Amino acid sequence: MGCDGGTIPKRHELVKGPKKVEKVDKDAELVAQWNYCTLSQEILRRPIVACELGRLYNKDAVIEFLLDKSSEKALGKAASHIKSIKNVTELRLSDNPAWEGDKGNTKGDKHDDLQRARFICPVVGLEMNGRHRFCFLRCCGCVFSERALKEIKAEVCHTCGAAFQEDDVIVLNGTKEDVEVLKSRMEERRLRAKLGKKTKKPKAAESVSKSDVSEETPGPSKMKTGKPEETSLDTREKKTNSAPKSAAHGIASGKAAKRSIADSEESEAYKSLFTTHSSAKRSKEESAHWVTHTSYCF
């Protein structure tokens, strides 16, 4: 097996034992969770959003993910539950005045303090670096430490004053147990929203049908008492009686007009303009033996 030159192999070089479990560096894991986008793995930059499971994203990365409709789109665990932009909430973060970022490390000879965070709790002042539990409110997007919510118990947001419930509080980058609880809440919330949409549709249809019926049926002031058959007969009789009356009135008015012109006290020149005047009439000798339909034939 070799061993030339007087080499003496040791046991661990010849016998392979069980593999050691690789341990993840907690500091590196916290830095990745709180400083980088879960979807694009880029540094978090405003606007920053969070999903219903408490994971942090860049808003631009979420929009690009939703707009990407190609077949090569990777639906990973990080964003498989995000179906629309309504499933994420834009966060209102408070800047840490002690955080300098890369301003003082231009030459690369300065130690980067990984425990220094960009954002802090606006109530207690704890840094959002993963050492302390933080949460946000779905109703307004304000971010607080869990200690602040426990010490100052209120039903109103500490910064904007918006009312919230226990269901609106979501833990950021929580444990596996926290994620399971948040996932069950998310599924219940979405089921309630679907049921609400289904109940609204039949209600809208009923309101439209009721409005159509109200337009067709007259009100109580317009409705007449009695049977419908009697009312229809009365209207028909009124129409038939009114027709001969109107015709007789027209004939009478025409005769009255002719008599009024002949019996009027106007001059003979004015009367000669009308066919009823004696000058417009022809004698029997002047009239032809055939029948005509002119106004001069009487």
For each residue, the residues with C-beta under 8 A, 3 or more apart:
1:
2: 7
3: 6 7 8 9
4: 7
5:
6: 3
7: 2 3 4
8: 3
9: 3 13 14
10: 13 14
11: 14 15
12: 15 17
13: 9 10
14: 9 10 11
15: 11 12
16:
17: 12
18:
19:
20:
21:
22:
23:
24: 28 29
25: 28 29
26: 29 30
27: 30 31 114
28: 24 25 31 32
29: 24 25 26 32 33
30: 26 27 33 34 129 130 131
31: 27 28 34 35 36 114 130
32: 28 29 35 36
33: 29 30 36 38 56 130 173
34: 30 31 56 117 128 129 130 173
35: 31 32 43 44 118
36: 31 32 33 41 42 43 44
37: 40 41 42 43 44 56 57 58 61
38: 33 41 55 56 57 78 79
39: 57 58 61 62 65 78 79
40: 37 57 58 61
41: 36 37 38
42: 36 37 45 58 61
43: 35 36 37
44: 35 36 37 48 56 58 118
45: 42 48 58
46: 93
47: 58 59 90
48: 44 45 56 57 58 59 90 91 93
49: 56 57 58 59 62 88 89 90 91
50: 54 55 56 57 88 89 91 136 170 172
51: 54 55 57 79 81 82 87 88
52: 81 87 88 138 170 182 185 186 189
53: 81 170 179 182 183 186
54: 50 51 135 170 171 172 173 174 178 179 182
55: 38 50 51 78 173
56: 33 34 37 38 44 48 49 50 91 172 173
57: 37 38 39 40 48 49 50 51 61 62 79 88
58: 37 39 40 42 44 45 47 48 49 61 62
59: 47 48 49 62 63 88 90
60: 63 64
61: 37 39 40 42 57 58 64 65
62: 39 49 57 58 59 65 66 79 82 85 88
63: 59 60 66 67 85
64: 60 61 67 68
65: 39 61 62 68 73 79 82
66: 62 63 82 84 85
67: 63 64
68: 64 65 73
69: 73
70: 73
71:
72:
73: 65 68 69 70
74:
75: 79 80
76: 79 80
77: 80
78: 38 39 55
79: 38 39 51 57 62 65 75 76 82
80: 75 76 77
81: 51 52 53 87 183 186
82: 51 62 65 66 79 87 88
83: 87
84: 66 87
85: 62 63 66 88
86:
87: 51 52 81 82 83 84
88: 49 50 51 52 57 59 62 82 85
89: 49 50 136 138 141
90: 47 48 49 59 141
91: 48 49 50 56 136 141 142 143
92: 140 141 142 143 159 160
93: 46 48 118 119 128 143
94: 119 120 121 122 143
95: 99 118 119 120
96: 99 116 117 118 119 120 127
97:
98: 116
99: 95 96 116 117 118
100: 103 104
101: 118
102: 105 106
103: 100 106
104: 100 110
105: 102 108 109 110 112
106: 102 103
107: 110
108: 105
109: 105
110: 104 105 107
111:
112: 105
113: 116
114: 27 31 129
115: 127 129 131
116: 96 98 99 113 127 129
117: 34 96 99 120 127 128 129
118: 35 44 93 95 96 99 101 128
119: 93 94 95 96 127 128 143
120: 94 95 96 117 125 126 127 128
121: 94 124 125 126 128 132 134 143 144 145 147 148
122: 94 142 144 158 159
123: 144 145 148 152 158
124: 121 145 147 148 151
125: 120 121
126: 120 121 132 145 147 148
127: 96 115 116 117 119 120 131 132
128: 34 93 117 118 119 120 121 132 134 143 145 172
129: 30 34 114 115 116 117 132
130: 30 31 33 34 173
131: 30 115 127
132: 121 126 127 128 129 145 146 147
133: 145 146 147 171 172 174
134: 121 128 143 144 145 146 171 172 173
135: 54 143 144 145 146 149 169 170 171 172
136: 50 89 91 141 142 143 144 169 170 172
137: 140 141 142 144 157 162 164 168 169 170
138: 52 89 141 164 167 168 170
139: 157 162 163 164 168
140: 92 137 157 160 162 164
141: 89 90 91 92 136 137 138
142: 91 92 122 136 137 157 158 159 160 162
143: 91 92 93 94 119 121 128 134 135 136 172
144: 121 122 123 134 135 136 137 148 149 158
145: 121 123 124 126 128 132 133 134 135 148 149
146: 132 133 134 135 149 150 171
147: 121 124 126 132 133 150 151
148: 121 123 124 126 144 145 151 152 158
149: 135 144 145 146 152 153 169
150: 146 147 153
151: 124 147 148
152: 123 148 149 158
153: 149 150
154: 158
155: 163 164 165
156: 161 162 163 164
157: 137 139 140 142 160 161 162 163 164
158: 122 123 142 144 148 152 154
159: 92 122 142
160: 92 140 142 157
161: 156 157
162: 137 139 140 142 156 157
163: 139 155 156 157
164: 137 138 139 140 155 156 157 168 169
165: 155 168
166: 169
167: 138 185 189
168: 137 138 139 164 165
169: 135 136 137 149 164 166
170: 50 52 53 54 135 136 137 138 182
171: 54 133 134 135 146 174 178 182
172: 50 54 56 128 133 134 135 136 143
173: 33 34 54 55 56 130 134
174: 54 133 171 177 178 179 182
175: 178 179
176: 179 180
177: 174 180 181
178: 54 171 174 175 181 182
179: 53 54 174 175 176 182 183
180: 176 177 183 184
181: 177 178 184 185
182: 52 53 54 170 171 174 178 179 185 186
183: 53 81 179 180 186 187
184: 180 181 187 188
185: 52 167 181 182 188 189
186: 52 53 81 182 183 189 190
187: 183 184 190 191
188: 184 185 191 192
189: 52 167 185 186 192 193
190: 186 187 193 194
191: 187 188 194 195
192: 188 189 195 196
193: 189 190 196 197
194: 190 191 197 198
195: 191 192 198 199
196: 192 193 199 200
197: 193 194 200 201
198: 194 195 201 202
199: 195 196 202 203
200: 196 197 203 204
201: 197 198 204 205
202: 198 199 205 206
203: 199 200 206 207
204: 200 201 207 208
205: 201 202 208 209
206: 202 203 209 210
207: 203 204 210 211
208: 204 205 211 212
209: 205 206 212 213
210: 206 207 213 214
211: 207 208 214 215
212: 208 209 215 216
213: 209 210 216 217
214: 210 211 217
215: 211 212
216: 212 213
217: 213 214
218: 222 223
219: 222 223
220: 223
221:
222: 218 219
223: 218 219 220
224: 231
225:
226: 230 231
227: 230 231
228: 231 232
229: 232 233
230: 226 227 233 234
231: 224 226 227 228 234 235
232: 228 229 235 236
233: 229 230 236 237
234: 230 231 237 238
235: 231 232 238 239
236: 232 233 239 240
237: 233 234 240 241
238: 234 235 241 242
239: 235 236 242 243
240: 236 237 243 244
241: 237 238 244 245
242: 238 239 245 246
243: 239 240 246 247
244: 240 241 247 248
245: 241 242 248 249
246: 242 243 249 250
247: 243 244 250 251
248: 244 245 251 252
249: 245 246 252 253
250: 246 247 253 254
251: 247 248 254 255
252: 248 249 255 256
253: 249 250 256 257
254: 250 251 257 258
255: 251 252 258 259
256: 252 253 259 260
257: 253 254 260 261
258: 254 255 261 262 276
259: 255 256 262 263
260: 256 257 263 264
261: 257 258 264 266 271 274 276
262: 258 259 271 276 277
263: 259 260
264: 260 261 271
265:
266: 261 270 271
267: 270 271
268: 271 272 277
269: 272 273
270: 266 267 273
271: 261 262 264 266 267 268 274 277
272: 268 269 277 279 280
273: 269 270 277
274: 261 271 277 280
275: 280 295 296
276: 258 261 262 280
277: 262 268 271 272 273 274 280 281
278: 281
279: 272
280: 272 274 275 276 277 296
281: 277 278 296 298
282: 286 287 296 297 298
283: 286 287
284: 287
285:
286: 282 283
287: 282 283 284 297
288: 292
289:
290:
291: 297
292: 288 297
293: 297
294: 297
295: 275
296: 275 280 281 282
297: 282 287 291 292 293 294
298: 281 282
